[in-house]
């Protein structure tokens, strides 16, 4: 049997999942078949290969590095990514999150290594040991996946697809697509079936998610916290402006409930309007972050369903997601704005801040008029310039200055414990604020806020002593962030449906 190229996988357990075609493991690992030269998702409907002919890989890049191409039947690249990369706090997890955001495309391997605090050689050795592929191969697999999505779901010229996906040349794009998919880009497009397209200037992509997916609950949370001018929510879904590496953009994403089947996969529709096509991959990934696309809802819900407090809510709203972010710095600044005020008050303050200091942008979506103020734009202000108490204004400006100087990064590639310590070292930022930032900006799955007013009121009403809340919540580990969302979710008012709804930017063929 060929030696397994990746570590951290129980090969016997993986093979049992393949034999049972267990869809819960799609995207968690990939099966490479030596006799056919292809790699598949575990639920591939093809005949199960013999045990001695398969190896298992944690990422498609590892299989591709071994000379395998993607299966045309089960399309292993069309499933959500592994939930491990959102959970993992190690270097491999942090690297995967940065690679997904396009850091290697923009800054190269040296830039990725600097972000993580390693030499290029050591980082390459570490990722190859952990994942079976180095950073260049991992970034190449990401580009191939983005390219396929653009080829199959948009009308972009193939040359534009090449550069939008991050390839340096059309030749490189053609060669990679042939090698990974055993098809030319033109053949991929010819095989695709599309029934609709977007209005001129818009790109439509699919965001794969595991089911069940509680889209309406996510929409209600985003609506309750939206910032005027930056975000809107209506019957069509959620839309917002994006501050991307090469220019501003807009995303609009549908957020329906997707019951599906346990362990199944469905998709959301995301429309992008970008200044620069080079930002397609980054905008897509940040949209995926926002909706917690790689979450394994079965694992989370199974862990919380037996709890007497959370169980009824899990049964009523399966597949609840952890709302993410498209810009970690924005999330942190908005969190400080919301200290010691109601959510409605925080929205009002944020709207005033956006109107006064945000970057005006022209969009095709009514109501979206600004980018959220950048840290550098706020760092030069004085507390007297802000419509809030002076102490909170000083805390906001101190955080903005730290972010603008690069002394604190919130791009999900940082060590979570280090970020928390840096936040707590800033004047005016306490544990509630630091932990909320970890949960939203860094997608930490195991954060709990025992001092949160709503949490205290709900749990003390159930007989918990306030002093025991933090210890009692330990039973929800390692999914305490999701448990917190379960406690908050019934308090979210349903998002209003305007009449008429804001039209989606689309034309149906």
C-alpha positions in Angstrom: 0.0 0.0 0.0 1.2 3.5 -0.9 2.4 5.4 2.2 -0.1 8.0 3.4 1.2 11.5 2.6 -0.7 13.4 5.3 -0.7 13.0 9.0 -3.3 13.3 11.7 -5.8 11.0 10.0 -6.9 7.5 11.2 -6.7 5.6 8.0 -9.0 2.8 9.2 -11.6 5.2 10.4 -11.4 7.1 7.1 -11.9 3.9 5.1 -14.9 2.9 7.1 -16.4 6.4 6.3 -15.6 5.7 2.6 -17.3 2.3 2.6 -20.4 3.7 4.2 -20.3 6.8 1.9 -20.7 9.0 4.9 -21.4 12.6 3.7 -20.5 14.0 7.1 -16.9 13.6 6.2 -17.1 15.4 2.8 -14.5 18.2 3.0 -12.9 16.8 6.1 -10.6 14.5 4.2 -10.1 13.3 0.6 -9.6 9.8 -0.7 -6.9 9.2 -3.4 -7.1 6.0 -5.4 -3.8 4.8 -6.8 -5.3 2.6 -9.5 -7.3 5.4 -11.1 -5.2 8.4 -10.3 -8.1 10.4 -9.0 -9.2 11.7 -5.6 -12.7 11.8 -4.3 -14.9 13.0 -1.4 -15.8 10.2 1.0 -19.4 9.9 -0.2 -18.4 9.4 -3.8 -21.0 7.0 -5.4 -18.4 5.1 -7.4 -17.5 1.6 -6.4 -15.5 1.5 -3.2 -11.8 1.0 -4.0 -9.8 -1.7 -2.2 -8.2 -0.7 1.0 -4.6 -1.3 -0.3 -5.2 1.1 -3.2 -6.2 4.3 -1.2 -4.5 7.0 0.8 -6.2 9.8 2.7 -5.4 13.5 2.7 -6.5 16.5 4.7 -6.5 18.9 1.8 -7.0 18.6 -2.0 -3.5 20.2 -2.4 -1.9 17.1 -0.9 -3.7 14.8 -3.3 -2.8 17.0 -6.2 0.8 17.1 -5.1 0.7 13.3 -5.3 -0.3 13.5 -9.0 -4.0 12.8 -8.5 -6.8 14.7 -10.3 -10.3 15.6 -9.0 -13.0 13.0 -9.6 -15.5 14.2 -12.3 -18.3 12.3 -10.7 -18.3 13.5 -7.1 -16.5 16.8 -7.6 -14.6 16.9 -4.3 -13.9 20.6 -4.7 -17.6 21.5 -4.6 -18.1 20.8 -0.9 -17.5 23.2 2.0 -13.9 23.2 3.5 -12.9 21.3 6.5 -14.3 22.7 9.8 -10.9 21.9 11.3 -9.4 25.1 9.8 -11.8 27.3 11.7 -11.4 25.4 14.9 -7.6 24.8 14.8 -5.5 27.3 16.7 -2.2 25.8 15.5 0.1 27.2 12.8 -1.4 24.9 10.1 -4.9 26.2 10.8 -3.8 29.8 10.9 -1.9 29.3 7.6 -4.9 27.8 5.9 -7.1 30.7 6.9 -4.5 33.2 5.5 -4.0 31.2 2.3 -7.8 31.1 1.8 -7.8 34.9 2.1 -5.2 35.2 -0.8 -2.2 36.2 1.2 0.1 34.0 -0.9 -1.3 35.5 -4.1 -0.7 39.0 -2.8 2.5 38.7 -0.7 4.0 35.4 -1.7 5.3 32.7 0.6 7.6 35.3 2.3 4.6 37.4 3.3 2.8 34.4 4.7 5.8 33.3 6.7 6.2 36.8 8.1 2.6 36.9 9.2 3.1 33.6 11.0 6.5 34.4 12.5 8.4 31.6 10.7 11.1 31.3 8.1 9.9 30.2 4.6 11.8 27.0 4.9 10.5 26.1 8.3 6.9 27.0 7.3 7.1 24.9 4.2 8.4 21.9 6.1 5.8 22.3 8.8 2.8 22.5 6.4 4.2 19.6 4.3 4.5 17.5 7.4 1.0 18.4 8.7 -0.9 18.6 5.4 1.1 16.8 2.8 1.6 20.0 0.8 3.5 23.3 1.1 2.1 26.8 0.9 2.6 27.2 -2.8 0.7 23.9 -3.5 -2.1 24.9 -1.1 -2.5 28.3 -2.8 -2.5 26.7 -6.2 -5.3 24.4 -5.1 -7.3 27.4 -3.9 -6.8 29.2 -7.2 -8.0 26.1 -9.1 -11.1 25.9 -7.0 -11.9 29.6 -7.6 -11.2 29.3 -11.3 -13.6 26.4 -11.6 -16.3 28.3 -9.8 -15.8 31.3 -12.1 -15.7 29.2 -15.3 -18.9 27.3 -14.5 -21.0 30.1 -13.0 -20.0 33.3 -14.7 -19.8 34.7 -18.3 -16.3 36.1 -17.7 -13.8 35.6 -20.6 -11.5 32.8 -19.7 -8.5 35.2 -19.7 -10.3 37.3 -17.1 -11.0 34.1 -15.1 -7.3 33.3 -15.0 -6.4 36.6 -13.4 -9.5 36.8 -11.2 -8.6 33.5 -9.7 -5.0 34.6 -8.9 -3.0 33.0 -11.7 0.0 34.9 -13.1 -0.7 34.0 -16.7 -3.3 32.3 -18.9 -0.8 29.6 -19.7 -0.5 28.7 -16.0 -4.2 28.8 -15.6 -4.8 26.4 -18.5 -2.1 24.0 -17.3 -3.4 23.9 -13.8 -7.0 23.4 -14.7 -6.0 20.5 -17.1 -3.8 18.9 -14.4 -6.3 19.2 -11.6 -9.6 18.4 -13.4 -8.4 16.6 -16.5 -10.4 19.0 -18.6 -9.6 22.3 -20.4 -11.3 25.5 -19.1 -13.4 25.5 -22.2 -14.5 22.0 -21.6 -15.4 22.8 -18.0 -17.6 25.7 -19.2 -19.2 23.5 -21.9 -20.2 20.9 -19.3 -21.7 23.5 -16.9 -25.5 24.1 -16.8 -26.6 27.6 -16.0 -30.1 29.0 -16.1 -29.5 32.5 -14.9 -27.0 35.3 -14.9 -26.5 38.5 -13.1 -26.8 42.1 -14.4 -23.8 43.6 -16.1 -20.9 44.1 -13.7 -22.0 41.4 -11.3 -20.6 38.0 -10.7 -22.7 35.2 -9.2 -21.0 32.4 -7.2 -22.2 29.6 -5.0 -21.2 29.3 -1.4 -21.3 25.6 -0.4 -22.6 24.9 3.2 -23.4 21.8 5.1 -27.0 21.3 6.1 -29.0 22.1 8.0 -28.3 25.8 7.7 -30.3 28.3 9.8 -30.1 31.2 7.3 -33.1 33.1 8.6 -31.6 33.2 12.2 -28.3 34.4 10.8 -30.1 37.1 8.8 -32.0 38.2 11.9 -28.7 38.6 13.8 -27.1 40.6 11.1 -30.2 42.8 10.7 -30.2 43.5 14.4 -26.6 44.7 14.3 -26.4 46.3 10.9 -24.7 49.7 10.3 -26.6 52.1 8.1 -24.7 52.9 4.9 -22.5 49.8 5.2 -25.1 47.0 5.4 -28.7 46.3 4.5 -31.1 43.4 5.1 -34.3 42.8 3.2 -36.4 39.9 1.9 -33.7 39.1 -0.6 -31.0 38.5 2.0 -28.0 40.5 3.3 -25.8 42.9 1.4 -22.9 45.1 2.4 -19.9 47.0 1.1 -16.4 45.4 1.1 -13.0 47.0 1.7 -10.8 44.7 -0.4 -7.1 44.7 -1.2 -7.5 46.2 -4.7 -10.5 48.4 -4.2 -14.1 48.6 -2.8 -16.7 46.0 -3.6 -20.2 44.9 -2.8 -21.6 41.5 -1.9 -25.2 40.4 -1.7 -25.9 36.9 -0.4 -29.1 34.9 0.0 -29.8 33.6 3.5 -32.6 31.0 3.3 -33.2 28.2 5.8 -31.7 25.0 4.2 -33.1 22.0 6.1 -31.5 19.4 3.8 -30.5 16.1 5.3 -28.0 15.6 8.1 -24.5 15.6 6.6 -25.8 16.9 3.3 -24.5 19.9 1.3 -26.4 22.8 -0.3 -25.4 26.3 -1.4 -26.1 30.0 -1.0 -26.1 32.4 -3.9 -23.6 35.3 -3.6 -23.5 38.2 -6.0 -20.3 40.2 -6.2 -19.6 43.6 -7.7 -15.9 44.4 -7.6 -13.6 47.2 -8.6 -10.8 44.8 -9.5 -11.3 41.2 -10.6 -8.2 40.2 -8.6 -10.3 40.5 -5.5 -12.7 37.7 -6.5 -11.1 35.0 -4.4 -10.7 37.2 -1.4 -14.3 38.5 -1.6 -15.6 35.0 -1.9 -13.6 33.7 1.0 -14.7 36.7 3.2 -18.3 36.0 2.3 -17.8 32.4 3.3 -16.4 33.5 6.7 -19.4 35.8 7.3 -21.8 32.9 7.0 -19.6 30.3 8.8 -19.6 28.2 5.6 -17.3 25.5 6.8 -19.2 24.7 10.1 -20.1 21.1 10.7 -23.7 21.7 12.2 -24.2 18.1 13.0 -21.1 17.9 15.3 -22.1 21.2 17.0 -25.8 20.4 17.4 -25.2 16.8 18.6 -22.9 18.2 21.3 -25.6 20.7 22.5 -28.9 18.8 21.8 -28.9 16.9 25.1 -28.5 20.0 27.3 -31.7 20.8 29.2 -31.4 24.6 28.4 -30.1 24.4 24.8 -31.7 21.2 23.6 -35.2 22.6 22.8 -33.6 25.5 20.9 -31.4 23.1 18.9 -34.5 21.1 18.0 -36.4 24.3 17.0 -33.6 25.9 15.0 -31.1 23.3 13.8 -27.9 24.4 12.0 -27.4 27.7 13.8 -24.3 29.4 12.6 -21.7 31.7 14.3 -21.9 35.1 12.5 -18.5 35.9 11.1 -17.0 39.0 9.5 -15.5 40.4 6.4 -13.1 42.7 8.1 -11.6 41.9 11.5 -10.6 45.5 12.3 -14.1 46.8 11.5 -15.6 44.1 13.8 -13.3 45.2 16.7 -14.1 48.8 16.3 -17.8 48.2 16.2 -17.5 46.1 19.3 -15.9 48.9 21.2 -18.6 51.2 19.9 -21.2 48.9 21.5 -19.7 48.9 25.0 -22.2 49.8 27.7 -24.9 50.8 25.3 -27.9 48.9 23.7 -27.5 47.3 20.3 -29.8 50.0 18.9 -27.6 52.7 20.4 -24.5 51.1 19.0 -26.0 51.0 15.5 -26.8 54.7 15.8 -23.3 55.6 16.9 -21.8 53.4 14.1 -24.0 55.1 11.5 -22.9 58.5 12.6 -19.2 57.4 12.5 -19.7 56.0 9.0 -21.3 59.2 7.7 -18.6 61.4 9.2 -15.5 59.3 8.5 -16.3 56.4 6.2 -15.2 56.2 2.6 -18.1 57.1 0.2 -18.6 54.5 -2.5 -21.0 54.2 -5.4 -22.9 50.9 -5.5 -25.7 49.4 -7.4 -27.6 48.5 -4.2 -29.8 51.3 -2.6 -28.7 52.0 0.9 -25.1 51.0 0.5 -23.1 54.2 0.4 -19.9 53.9 2.5 -17.1 51.7 3.5 -16.7 51.4 7.3 -14.0 53.9 8.5 -10.5 52.5 8.3 -8.4 52.5 11.5 -6.0 55.0 10.1 -8.9 57.5 9.5 -9.9 57.2 13.1 -6.5 57.1 14.7 -5.9 60.8 14.1 -9.1 62.0 15.8 -9.5 63.1 19.4 -12.1 61.8 21.8 -13.9 65.2 21.5 -14.6 64.5 17.8 -16.7 61.4 18.6 -20.4 61.3 19.6 -19.8 59.2 22.7 -18.4 59.5 26.2 -14.8 60.5 26.3 -13.5 57.3 27.9 -15.1 55.1 25.3 -13.9 57.4 22.5 -10.4 57.2 23.9 -10.6 53.4 23.9 -11.9 53.4 20.3 -9.1 55.7 19.1 -6.5 53.7 21.0 -7.6 50.5 19.3 -7.7 52.2 15.9 -4.1 53.5 16.4 -2.9 50.0 17.3 -4.6 48.5 14.3 -3.4 51.2 12.0 0.2 50.8 13.2 0.1 47.0 12.5 0.7 46.2 16.1 -2.5 44.1 16.1 -3.9 42.1 13.3 -7.4 40.6 13.2 -7.2 38.6 10.0 -7.7 35.1 11.5 -4.1 34.2 11.0 -3.0 35.4 14.4 -2.6 33.4 17.6 -5.9 33.8 19.5 -4.3 33.8 22.9 -1.8 36.5 21.8 -4.6 38.6 20.3 -6.6 38.4 23.5 -3.6 39.5 25.6 -2.9 42.4 23.3 -6.5 43.5 23.4 -6.7 43.4 27.2 -3.5 45.5 27.3 -5.3 48.4 25.6 -6.9 50.9 27.9 -10.7 50.6 28.0 -10.9 47.1 26.7 -12.1 44.4 29.1 -12.7 40.7 28.9 -16.2 40.9 27.4 -15.0 43.1 24.5 -11.8 41.0 23.9 -13.7 37.7 23.9 -16.5 39.0 21.7 -13.8 40.1 19.2 -12.2 36.7 19.3 -15.6 35.0 18.6 -16.6 37.3 15.8 -13.3 38.4 14.2 -11.2 35.3 14.7 -14.1 32.7 14.6 -13.1 31.2 17.9 -15.6 28.4 18.5 -15.2 28.1 22.2 -15.8 31.6 23.7 -18.3 32.4 26.4 -19.4 35.7 27.9 -20.5 35.0 31.5 -20.9 38.7 32.3 -23.2 39.4 29.4 -26.4 40.9 30.8 -28.8 38.8 28.6 -26.9 35.7 29.5 -26.9 36.4 33.2 -30.7 37.2 33.2 -31.5 34.0 31.2 -29.4 31.6 33.2 -30.2 33.1 36.7 -33.9 32.7 35.7 -33.1 29.0 35.2 -31.7 28.8 38.7 -28.0 29.4 38.1 -26.1 31.5 40.5 -24.2 34.4 38.8 -20.9 33.2 40.3 -21.4 29.8 38.8 -22.2 30.8 35.2 -18.6 30.6 33.8 -18.0 27.2 35.4 -21.5 25.9 34.4 -20.9 26.9 30.8 -17.8 24.6 30.6 -20.1 21.7 29.9 -20.7 23.3 26.4 -17.1 23.2 25.4 -15.6 23.1 22.8 -18.7 24.8 21.3 -19.3 27.6 23.8 -19.5 30.3 21.1 -22.4 28.3 19.5 -24.0 27.8 22.9 -23.8 31.6 23.4 -25.5 32.2 20.0 -28.2 29.7 21.1 -28.9 31.7 24.2 -29.0 35.0 22.2 -31.0 33.7 19.2 -34.5 33.8 20.7 -33.9 37.5 21.7 -33.2 38.5 18.1 -36.2 40.3 16.5 -37.2 39.0 13.1 -35.7 41.1 10.3 -38.4 43.2 8.7 -39.4 42.5 5.1 -39.7 45.8 3.3 -42.5 46.3 0.8 -41.5 46.1 -1.9 -38.2 44.3 -1.3 -35.0 45.8 -2.8 -34.6 44.1 -6.2 -31.7 41.7 -6.6 -29.2 42.6 -9.3 -30.1 39.8 -11.7 -31.6 38.9 -15.0 -33.2 35.5 -15.6 -32.6 33.9 -18.9 
